[in-house]
Amino acid sequence: MNGREDLVKDGWVKKFTAYGHRLKEAREFFEELGFEVRLEPAEAPEDVPDESCRSCLSEFERTIYVRRTDT
């Protein structure tokens, strides 16, 4: 299993990828709804031809995973 599969196995649900203030807003939104939030480095799409662009995307973008907290 890879890291992403392990996350799903542990109950995490992938939502979307964001960066900057939208990432902060999304994190706060899901936390307010009662979710536990986990941010993982984004995986650049395979169709991005330039390796420097791919690494730049991975450096700044985060994929948001959520799961319900036990309350």
Distance bins in CASP14 RR format, pairs under 12 A and 6 or more apart:
PFRMAT RR
TARGET T0000
AUTHOR 0000-0000-0000
RMODE 2
METHOD distances of the structure
MODEL  1
1 7 0 0 0 0 1 0 0 0 0 0 0
1 8 0 0 0 0 1 0 0 0 0 0 0
1 9 1 0 0 1 0 0 0 0 0 0 0
1 10 0 0 0 0 0 1 0 0 0 0 0
2 8 0 0 0 0 0 1 0 0 0 0 0
2 9 0 0 0 0 0 1 0 0 0 0 0
2 40 0 0 0 0 0 1 0 0 0 0 0
2 43 0 0 0 0 0 1 0 0 0 0 0
3 9 0 0 0 0 1 0 0 0 0 0 0
3 10 0 0 0 0 1 0 0 0 0 0 0
3 12 0 0 0 0 0 1 0 0 0 0 0
3 14 0 0 0 0 0 1 0 0 0 0 0
3 38 0 0 0 0 0 1 0 0 0 0 0
3 40 0 0 0 0 1 0 0 0 0 0 0
3 41 0 0 0 0 0 1 0 0 0 0 0
3 43 0 0 0 0 0 1 0 0 0 0 0
3 63 0 0 0 0 0 1 0 0 0 0 0
3 65 0 0 0 0 0 1 0 0 0 0 0
4 10 0 0 0 0 0 1 0 0 0 0 0
4 12 0 0 0 0 1 0 0 0 0 0 0
4 13 0 0 0 0 0 1 0 0 0 0 0
4 14 1 0 0 1 0 0 0 0 0 0 0
4 38 0 0 0 0 0 1 0 0 0 0 0
4 40 1 0 0 1 0 0 0 0 0 0 0
4 41 0 0 0 0 0 1 0 0 0 0 0
4 42 0 0 0 0 0 1 0 0 0 0 0
4 43 0 0 0 0 1 0 0 0 0 0 0
4 63 0 0 0 0 1 0 0 0 0 0 0
4 65 0 0 0 0 1 0 0 0 0 0 0
5 11 0 0 0 0 0 1 0 0 0 0 0
5 12 0 0 0 0 0 1 0 0 0 0 0
5 14 0 0 0 0 0 1 0 0 0 0 0
6 12 0 0 0 0 1 0 0 0 0 0 0
6 38 0 0 0 0 0 1 0 0 0 0 0
6 40 0 0 0 0 0 1 0 0 0 0 0
6 65 0 0 0 0 0 1 0 0 0 0 0
7 13 0 0 0 0 1 0 0 0 0 0 0
7 14 1 0 0 1 0 0 0 0 0 0 0
7 15 0 0 0 0 0 1 0 0 0 0 0
7 36 0 0 0 0 0 1 0 0 0 0 0
7 38 1 0 0 1 0 0 0 0 0 0 0
7 39 0 0 0 0 0 1 0 0 0 0 0
7 40 1 0 0 1 0 0 0 0 0 0 0
7 63 0 0 0 0 1 0 0 0 0 0 0
7 64 0 0 0 0 0 1 0 0 0 0 0
7 65 1 0 1 0 0 0 0 0 0 0 0
7 66 0 0 0 0 0 1 0 0 0 0 0
7 67 0 0 0 0 1 0 0 0 0 0 0
8 14 1 0 0 1 0 0 0 0 0 0 0
8 38 0 0 0 0 0 1 0 0 0 0 0
8 40 0 0 0 0 0 1 0 0 0 0 0
8 65 0 0 0 0 1 0 0 0 0 0 0
8 66 0 0 0 0 0 1 0 0 0 0 0
8 67 0 0 0 0 1 0 0 0 0 0 0
9 67 0 0 0 0 0 1 0 0 0 0 0
10 36 0 0 0 0 0 1 0 0 0 0 0
10 38 0 0 0 0 1 0 0 0 0 0 0
10 65 0 0 0 0 1 0 0 0 0 0 0
10 67 1 0 0 1 0 0 0 0 0 0 0
11 35 0 0 0 0 0 1 0 0 0 0 0
11 36 0 0 0 0 1 0 0 0 0 0 0
11 38 0 0 0 0 0 1 0 0 0 0 0
11 65 0 0 0 0 1 0 0 0 0 0 0
11 66 0 0 0 0 1 0 0 0 0 0 0
11 67 1 0 1 0 0 0 0 0 0 0 0
11 68 0 0 0 0 1 0 0 0 0 0 0
11 69 0 0 0 0 0 1 0 0 0 0 0
11 70 0 0 0 0 0 1 0 0 0 0 0
12 30 0 0 0 0 0 1 0 0 0 0 0
12 35 0 0 0 0 0 1 0 0 0 0 0
12 36 0 0 0 0 1 0 0 0 0 0 0
12 37 0 0 0 0 1 0 0 0 0 0 0
12 38 1 0 0 1 0 0 0 0 0 0 0
12 39 0 0 0 0 0 1 0 0 0 0 0
12 40 0 0 0 0 1 0 0 0 0 0 0
12 63 0 0 0 0 0 1 0 0 0 0 0
12 64 0 0 0 0 1 0 0 0 0 0 0
12 65 1 0 1 0 0 0 0 0 0 0 0
12 66 1 0 0 1 0 0 0 0 0 0 0
12 67 1 0 1 0 0 0 0 0 0 0 0
12 68 0 0 0 0 0 1 0 0 0 0 0
13 30 0 0 0 0 0 1 0 0 0 0 0
13 35 0 0 0 0 1 0 0 0 0 0 0
13 36 0 0 0 0 0 1 0 0 0 0 0
13 37 0 0 0 0 0 1 0 0 0 0 0
13 38 0 0 0 0 0 1 0 0 0 0 0
13 63 0 0 0 0 0 1 0 0 0 0 0
13 64 0 0 0 0 1 0 0 0 0 0 0
13 65 1 0 0 1 0 0 0 0 0 0 0
13 66 1 0 1 0 0 0 0 0 0 0 0
13 67 1 0 0 1 0 0 0 0 0 0 0
13 68 0 0 0 0 1 0 0 0 0 0 0
14 37 0 0 0 0 0 1 0 0 0 0 0
14 38 0 0 0 0 1 0 0 0 0 0 0
14 39 0 0 0 0 0 1 0 0 0 0 0
14 40 0 0 0 0 1 0 0 0 0 0 0
14 42 0 0 0 0 0 1 0 0 0 0 0
14 43 0 0 0 0 0 1 0 0 0 0 0
14 62 0 0 0 0 0 1 0 0 0 0 0
14 63 1 0 0 1 0 0 0 0 0 0 0
14 64 1 0 0 1 0 0 0 0 0 0 0
14 65 1 0 1 0 0 0 0 0 0 0 0
14 66 0 0 0 0 1 0 0 0 0 0 0
14 67 0 0 0 0 0 1 0 0 0 0 0
15 23 0 0 0 0 0 1 0 0 0 0 0
15 26 1 0 0 1 0 0 0 0 0 0 0
15 27 0 0 0 0 0 1 0 0 0 0 0
15 29 0 0 0 0 0 1 0 0 0 0 0
15 30 1 0 0 1 0 0 0 0 0 0 0
15 33 0 0 0 0 0 1 0 0 0 0 0
15 35 0 0 0 0 1 0 0 0 0 0 0
15 37 0 0 0 0 1 0 0 0 0 0 0
15 38 0 0 0 0 0 1 0 0 0 0 0
15 39 0 0 0 0 0 1 0 0 0 0 0
15 40 0 0 0 0 0 1 0 0 0 0 0
15 62 0 0 0 0 0 1 0 0 0 0 0
15 63 1 0 0 1 0 0 0 0 0 0 0
15 64 1 0 1 0 0 0 0 0 0 0 0
15 65 1 0 0 1 0 0 0 0 0 0 0
15 66 1 0 1 0 0 0 0 0 0 0 0
15 67 0 0 0 0 0 1 0 0 0 0 0
16 22 0 0 0 0 1 0 0 0 0 0 0
16 23 0 0 0 0 1 0 0 0 0 0 0
16 26 1 0 0 1 0 0 0 0 0 0 0
16 27 0 0 0 0 0 1 0 0 0 0 0
16 29 0 0 0 0 0 1 0 0 0 0 0
16 30 0 0 0 0 0 1 0 0 0 0 0
16 39 0 0 0 0 0 1 0 0 0 0 0
16 40 0 0 0 0 0 1 0 0 0 0 0
16 42 0 0 0 0 1 0 0 0 0 0 0
16 61 0 0 0 0 0 1 0 0 0 0 0
16 62 0 0 0 0 1 0 0 0 0 0 0
16 63 1 0 0 1 0 0 0 0 0 0 0
16 64 1 0 0 1 0 0 0 0 0 0 0
16 65 0 0 0 0 0 1 0 0 0 0 0
16 66 0 0 0 0 0 1 0 0 0 0 0
17 23 0 0 0 0 1 0 0 0 0 0 0
17 26 0 0 0 0 1 0 0 0 0 0 0
17 39 0 0 0 0 1 0 0 0 0 0 0
17 40 0 0 0 0 1 0 0 0 0 0 0
17 41 0 0 0 0 1 0 0 0 0 0 0
17 42 1 0 1 0 0 0 0 0 0 0 0
17 43 0 0 0 0 1 0 0 0 0 0 0
17 44 0 0 0 0 1 0 0 0 0 0 0
17 45 0 0 0 0 1 0 0 0 0 0 0
17 57 0 0 0 0 1 0 0 0 0 0 0
17 58 0 0 0 0 0 1 0 0 0 0 0
17 60 0 0 0 0 0 1 0 0 0 0 0
17 61 1 0 1 0 0 0 0 0 0 0 0
17 62 1 0 0 1 0 0 0 0 0 0 0
17 63 1 0 1 0 0 0 0 0 0 0 0
17 64 1 0 0 1 0 0 0 0 0 0 0
17 65 0 0 0 0 0 1 0 0 0 0 0
18 24 0 0 0 0 1 0 0 0 0 0 0
18 25 0 0 0 0 1 0 0 0 0 0 0
18 26 1 0 1 0 0 0 0 0 0 0 0
18 27 0 0 0 0 1 0 0 0 0 0 0
18 29 0 0 0 0 0 1 0 0 0 0 0
18 30 0 0 0 0 0 1 0 0 0 0 0
18 37 0 0 0 0 0 1 0 0 0 0 0
18 39 0 0 0 0 1 0 0 0 0 0 0
18 40 0 0 0 0 0 1 0 0 0 0 0
18 42 0 0 0 0 1 0 0 0 0 0 0
18 57 0 0 0 0 0 1 0 0 0 0 0
18 60 0 0 0 0 1 0 0 0 0 0 0
18 61 1 0 0 1 0 0 0 0 0 0 0
18 62 1 0 0 1 0 0 0 0 0 0 0
18 63 0 0 0 0 1 0 0 0 0 0 0
18 64 1 0 0 1 0 0 0 0 0 0 0
19 25 0 0 0 0 0 1 0 0 0 0 0
19 26 0 0 0 0 0 1 0 0 0 0 0
19 27 0 0 0 0 0 1 0 0 0 0 0
19 39 0 0 0 0 0 1 0 0 0 0 0
19 41 0 0 0 0 0 1 0 0 0 0 0
19 42 0 0 0 0 1 0 0 0 0 0 0
19 56 0 0 0 0 0 1 0 0 0 0 0
19 57 0 0 0 0 1 0 0 0 0 0 0
19 58 0 0 0 0 0 1 0 0 0 0 0
19 59 0 0 0 0 1 0 0 0 0 0 0
19 60 1 0 1 0 0 0 0 0 0 0 0
19 61 1 0 1 0 0 0 0 0 0 0 0
19 62 1 0 0 1 0 0 0 0 0 0 0
19 63 0 0 0 0 0 1 0 0 0 0 0
19 64 0 0 0 0 0 1 0 0 0 0 0
20 26 0 0 0 0 1 0 0 0 0 0 0
20 27 0 0 0 0 0 1 0 0 0 0 0
20 39 0 0 0 0 0 1 0 0 0 0 0
20 60 1 0 0 1 0 0 0 0 0 0 0
20 61 0 0 0 0 1 0 0 0 0 0 0
20 62 0 0 0 0 1 0 0 0 0 0 0
21 27 0 0 0 0 0 1 0 0 0 0 0
21 28 0 0 0 0 0 1 0 0 0 0 0
22 28 0 0 0 0 0 1 0 0 0 0 0
22 29 0 0 0 0 0 1 0 0 0 0 0
22 60 0 0 0 0 0 1 0 0 0 0 0
22 61 0 0 0 0 0 1 0 0 0 0 0
22 62 0 0 0 0 0 1 0 0 0 0 0
22 64 0 0 0 0 0 1 0 0 0 0 0
23 29 0 0 0 0 0 1 0 0 0 0 0
23 30 0 0 0 0 0 1 0 0 0 0 0
23 37 0 0 0 0 0 1 0 0 0 0 0
23 39 1 0 0 1 0 0 0 0 0 0 0
23 40 0 0 0 0 0 1 0 0 0 0 0
23 42 0 0 0 0 0 1 0 0 0 0 0
23 60 0 0 0 0 1 0 0 0 0 0 0
23 61 0 0 0 0 1 0 0 0 0 0 0
23 62 1 0 1 0 0 0 0 0 0 0 0
23 63 0 0 0 0 1 0 0 0 0 0 0
23 64 1 0 0 1 0 0 0 0 0 0 0
24 30 0 0 0 0 0 1 0 0 0 0 0
24 31 0 0 0 0 0 1 0 0 0 0 0
24 37 0 0 0 0 0 1 0 0 0 0 0
24 39 0 0 0 0 0 1 0 0 0 0 0
24 62 0 0 0 0 0 1 0 0 0 0 0
24 64 0 0 0 0 0 1 0 0 0 0 0
25 31 0 0 0 0 0 1 0 0 0 0 0
25 32 0 0 0 0 0 1 0 0 0 0 0
25 37 0 0 0 0 0 1 0 0 0 0 0
25 64 0 0 0 0 0 1 0 0 0 0 0
26 32 0 0 0 0 0 1 0 0 0 0 0
26 33 0 0 0 0 0 1 0 0 0 0 0
26 35 0 0 0 0 0 1 0 0 0 0 0
26 37 0 0 0 0 1 0 0 0 0 0 0
26 39 0 0 0 0 1 0 0 0 0 0 0
26 61 0 0 0 0 0 1 0 0 0 0 0
26 62 0 0 0 0 1 0 0 0 0 0 0
26 63 0 0 0 0 0 1 0 0 0 0 0
26 64 1 0 1 0 0 0 0 0 0 0 0
26 65 0 0 0 0 0 1 0 0 0 0 0
26 66 0 0 0 0 1 0 0 0 0 0 0
27 33 0 0 0 0 0 1 0 0 0 0 0
27 34 0 0 0 0 0 1 0 0 0 0 0
27 35 0 0 0 0 1 0 0 0 0 0 0
27 36 0 0 0 0 0 1 0 0 0 0 0
27 37 1 0 1 0 0 0 0 0 0 0 0
27 38 0 0 0 0 1 0 0 0 0 0 0
27 39 1 0 0 1 0 0 0 0 0 0 0
27 62 0 0 0 0 1 0 0 0 0 0 0
27 63 0 0 0 0 0 1 0 0 0 0 0
27 64 1 0 0 1 0 0 0 0 0 0 0
27 65 0 0 0 0 0 1 0 0 0 0 0
27 66 0 0 0 0 1 0 0 0 0 0 0
28 34 0 0 0 0 0 1 0 0 0 0 0
28 35 0 0 0 0 0 1 0 0 0 0 0
28 37 0 0 0 0 1 0 0 0 0 0 0
28 64 0 0 0 0 0 1 0 0 0 0 0
29 35 0 0 0 0 1 0 0 0 0 0 0
29 37 0 0 0 0 1 0 0 0 0 0 0
29 64 0 0 0 0 1 0 0 0 0 0 0
29 66 0 0 0 0 1 0 0 0 0 0 0
30 36 0 0 0 0 1 0 0 0 0 0 0
30 37 1 0 1 0 0 0 0 0 0 0 0
30 38 0 0 0 0 0 1 0 0 0 0 0
30 39 0 0 0 0 0 1 0 0 0 0 0
30 64 1 0 0 1 0 0 0 0 0 0 0
30 65 0 0 0 0 1 0 0 0 0 0 0
30 66 1 0 1 0 0 0 0 0 0 0 0
30 67 0 0 0 0 1 0 0 0 0 0 0
30 68 0 0 0 0 0 1 0 0 0 0 0
30 69 0 0 0 0 0 1 0 0 0 0 0
31 37 1 0 1 0 0 0 0 0 0 0 0
31 38 0 0 0 0 0 1 0 0 0 0 0
31 39 0 0 0 0 0 1 0 0 0 0 0
31 64 0 0 0 0 0 1 0 0 0 0 0
31 66 0 0 0 0 1 0 0 0 0 0 0
31 67 0 0 0 0 0 1 0 0 0 0 0
31 68 0 0 0 0 0 1 0 0 0 0 0
31 69 0 0 0 0 1 0 0 0 0 0 0
32 66 0 0 0 0 0 1 0 0 0 0 0
32 69 0 0 0 0 0 1 0 0 0 0 0
33 66 0 0 0 0 1 0 0 0 0 0 0
33 67 0 0 0 0 0 1 0 0 0 0 0
33 68 0 0 0 0 1 0 0 0 0 0 0
33 69 0 0 0 0 0 1 0 0 0 0 0
33 71 0 0 0 0 0 1 0 0 0 0 0
34 66 0 0 0 0 1 0 0 0 0 0 0
34 67 0 0 0 0 1 0 0 0 0 0 0
34 68 1 0 0 1 0 0 0 0 0 0 0
34 69 1 0 1 0 0 0 0 0 0 0 0
34 70 0 0 0 0 0 1 0 0 0 0 0
34 71 1 0 0 1 0 0 0 0 0 0 0
35 64 0 0 0 0 1 0 0 0 0 0 0
35 65 0 0 0 0 1 0 0 0 0 0 0
35 66 1 0 1 0 0 0 0 0 0 0 0
35 67 1 0 0 1 0 0 0 0 0 0 0
35 68 1 0 0 1 0 0 0 0 0 0 0
35 69 1 0 0 1 0 0 0 0 0 0 0
35 70 0 0 0 0 0 1 0 0 0 0 0
35 71 0 0 0 0 0 1 0 0 0 0 0
36 64 0 0 0 0 0 1 0 0 0 0 0
36 65 0 0 0 0 1 0 0 0 0 0 0
36 66 1 0 0 1 0 0 0 0 0 0 0
36 67 1 0 1 0 0 0 0 0 0 0 0
36 68 1 0 0 1 0 0 0 0 0 0 0
36 69 1 0 1 0 0 0 0 0 0 0 0
36 70 0 0 0 0 1 0 0 0 0 0 0
36 71 0 0 0 0 0 1 0 0 0 0 0
37 62 0 0 0 0 0 1 0 0 0 0 0
37 63 0 0 0 0 0 1 0 0 0 0 0
37 64 1 0 0 1 0 0 0 0 0 0 0
37 65 1 0 0 1 0 0 0 0 0 0 0
37 66 1 0 1 0 0 0 0 0 0 0 0
37 67 0 0 0 0 1 0 0 0 0 0 0
37 68 0 0 0 0 0 1 0 0 0 0 0
37 69 0 0 0 0 1 0 0 0 0 0 0
38 62 0 0 0 0 1 0 0 0 0 0 0
38 63 0 0 0 0 1 0 0 0 0 0 0
38 64 1 0 0 1 0 0 0 0 0 0 0
38 65 1 0 1 0 0 0 0 0 0 0 0
38 66 1 0 0 1 0 0 0 0 0 0 0
38 67 1 0 0 1 0 0 0 0 0 0 0
38 69 0 0 0 0 0 1 0 0 0 0 0
39 60 0 0 0 0 0 1 0 0 0 0 0
39 61 0 0 0 0 1 0 0 0 0 0 0
39 62 1 0 1 0 0 0 0 0 0 0 0
39 63 1 0 0 1 0 0 0 0 0 0 0
39 64 1 0 0 1 0 0 0 0 0 0 0
39 65 1 0 0 1 0 0 0 0 0 0 0
39 66 0 0 0 0 0 1 0 0 0 0 0
40 58 0 0 0 0 0 1 0 0 0 0 0
40 61 0 0 0 0 1 0 0 0 0 0 0
40 62 1 0 0 1 0 0 0 0 0 0 0
40 63 1 0 1 0 0 0 0 0 0 0 0
40 64 0 0 0 0 1 0 0 0 0 0 0
40 65 1 0 0 1 0 0 0 0 0 0 0
40 66 0 0 0 0 0 1 0 0 0 0 0
41 54 0 0 0 0 0 1 0 0 0 0 0
41 55 0 0 0 0 0 1 0 0 0 0 0
41 56 0 0 0 0 0 1 0 0 0 0 0
41 57 0 0 0 0 1 0 0 0 0 0 0
41 58 1 0 1 0 0 0 0 0 0 0 0
41 59 1 0 0 1 0 0 0 0 0 0 0
41 60 0 0 0 0 1 0 0 0 0 0 0
41 61 1 0 0 1 0 0 0 0 0 0 0
41 62 1 0 0 1 0 0 0 0 0 0 0
41 63 1 0 0 1 0 0 0 0 0 0 0
41 64 0 0 0 0 0 1 0 0 0 0 0
41 65 0 0 0 0 0 1 0 0 0 0 0
42 48 0 0 0 0 0 1 0 0 0 0 0
42 54 0 0 0 0 0 1 0 0 0 0 0
42 55 0 0 0 0 0 1 0 0 0 0 0
42 56 0 0 0 0 0 1 0 0 0 0 0
42 57 1 0 0 1 0 0 0 0 0 0 0
42 58 1 0 1 0 0 0 0 0 0 0 0
42 59 0 0 0 0 1 0 0 0 0 0 0
42 60 0 0 0 0 1 0 0 0 0 0 0
42 61 1 1 0 0 0 0 0 0 0 0 0
42 62 1 0 1 0 0 0 0 0 0 0 0
42 63 1 0 1 0 0 0 0 0 0 0 0
42 64 0 0 0 0 1 0 0 0 0 0 0
42 65 0 0 0 0 0 1 0 0 0 0 0
43 54 0 0 0 0 1 0 0 0 0 0 0
43 55 0 0 0 0 0 1 0 0 0 0 0
43 57 0 0 0 0 1 0 0 0 0 0 0
43 58 1 0 0 1 0 0 0 0 0 0 0
43 61 0 0 0 0 1 0 0 0 0 0 0
43 62 0 0 0 0 0 1 0 0 0 0 0
43 63 1 0 0 1 0 0 0 0 0 0 0
44 50 0 0 0 0 1 0 0 0 0 0 0
44 51 0 0 0 0 1 0 0 0 0 0 0
44 52 0 0 0 0 0 1 0 0 0 0 0
44 53 1 0 0 1 0 0 0 0 0 0 0
44 54 1 1 0 0 0 0 0 0 0 0 0
44 55 1 0 0 1 0 0 0 0 0 0 0
44 56 0 0 0 0 1 0 0 0 0 0 0
44 57 1 0 1 0 0 0 0 0 0 0 0
44 58 1 0 1 0 0 0 0 0 0 0 0
44 59 0 0 0 0 1 0 0 0 0 0 0
44 60 0 0 0 0 0 1 0 0 0 0 0
44 61 0 0 0 0 1 0 0 0 0 0 0
44 63 0 0 0 0 0 1 0 0 0 0 0
45 53 0 0 0 0 0 1 0 0 0 0 0
45 54 0 0 0 0 1 0 0 0 0 0 0
45 57 0 0 0 0 1 0 0 0 0 0 0
45 58 0 0 0 0 0 1 0 0 0 0 0
45 61 0 0 0 0 0 1 0 0 0 0 0
46 54 0 0 0 0 1 0 0 0 0 0 0
46 57 0 0 0 0 0 1 0 0 0 0 0
47 53 0 0 0 0 0 1 0 0 0 0 0
47 54 0 0 0 0 0 1 0 0 0 0 0
47 57 0 0 0 0 0 1 0 0 0 0 0
48 54 1 0 1 0 0 0 0 0 0 0 0
48 55 0 0 0 0 1 0 0 0 0 0 0
48 56 0 0 0 0 1 0 0 0 0 0 0
48 57 1 0 0 1 0 0 0 0 0 0 0
48 58 0 0 0 0 0 1 0 0 0 0 0
48 61 0 0 0 0 0 1 0 0 0 0 0
50 56 0 0 0 0 1 0 0 0 0 0 0
50 57 0 0 0 0 0 1 0 0 0 0 0
51 57 0 0 0 0 0 1 0 0 0 0 0
51 58 0 0 0 0 0 1 0 0 0 0 0
52 58 0 0 0 0 0 1 0 0 0 0 0
52 59 0 0 0 0 0 1 0 0 0 0 0
53 59 0 0 0 0 0 1 0 0 0 0 0
53 60 0 0 0 0 0 1 0 0 0 0 0
53 61 0 0 0 0 0 1 0 0 0 0 0
54 60 0 0 0 0 0 1 0 0 0 0 0
54 61 0 0 0 0 0 1 0 0 0 0 0
55 61 0 0 0 0 0 1 0 0 0 0 0
57 63 0 0 0 0 0 1 0 0 0 0 0
END
